[in-house]
C-alpha cells in the first residue's frame, strides 16, 4: 500500500493529516510521500495542480521503494 496525499492549502489541518500519514507509514511499514501545493492559490489553480502534484508524489514513492529494495 503506497500513500500519496495532495494538500491544496498548507494550514492547521495539514499537521493532523501528516500525523495520520506517519501513523499509516509505521503501521504498514511502507514509504510515504506527501504532495503539497500552495499556499494562496485559487480554486482553479488548485484543481489544475492536482494531477501533476499527485504524479510527483507517486513518483517519489516509487523511487524510494526501489532504493529500499536495492539497499536491503
N, C-alpha and C positions, 0 to 999 in steps of 0.2 A: 504494500500500500504506500504510494507516494502522495504527498500532500502539497498542494500549491494553493496559495491564497492571494487574491488580489484585493488590495485595500485602496479605495479611491481617495480617502482623506485620512491623513495621519492625525488622529485625535486620541482622546482618552480611551476609546473603545479598542484601539489598536493594542494597547498594553494587555488588555484582557484576552484578546484574540491570540496574541503572541504567546501568552502563558498557556492557553489551551493547546496551541500547536506544539509547544515544547513538551507538554504532557503526553500528547499523542506520539511524538518522536520517541520518547522514552518507552512508552507502552509497547509500540510496535518495533522498536529498535531499527528505525529507518531514517534516512536523511530527510530533512525538511527544508523547503525553500519558501521564502515569503516575498512576493512581488508587491511593491508599494508604488503607487502613483500619487502625485500631488505634492504639497497641499495647494489650495486656492484655485483649483481648476473648475471649469464649468461642468455641468452635467454632460454636455455634448463632448467635451474633451475627455471626460472620464469614460464614457461609453466607447469612444474611439480608441482608447488605450487598453481596454480590457483584453483583447486578444494578444497584442504584442507583449504586454507585460506578463500575461499568463504564460505565453510561449517561452519567454526568457526564464521565468521561474521554473518551468518544467525542464528546460534545457539544463539549468543549473543542477537540478536533482539528478538528471541522467549523468552529468559529468561527475558529480560527487559519488554516485553509485558505482560508476565504472572505476573511479580511482580507488574506492574502498575495496572493490574486488581485486584490483591489481596489487594492492599492498598487503592483502591478507595472506 
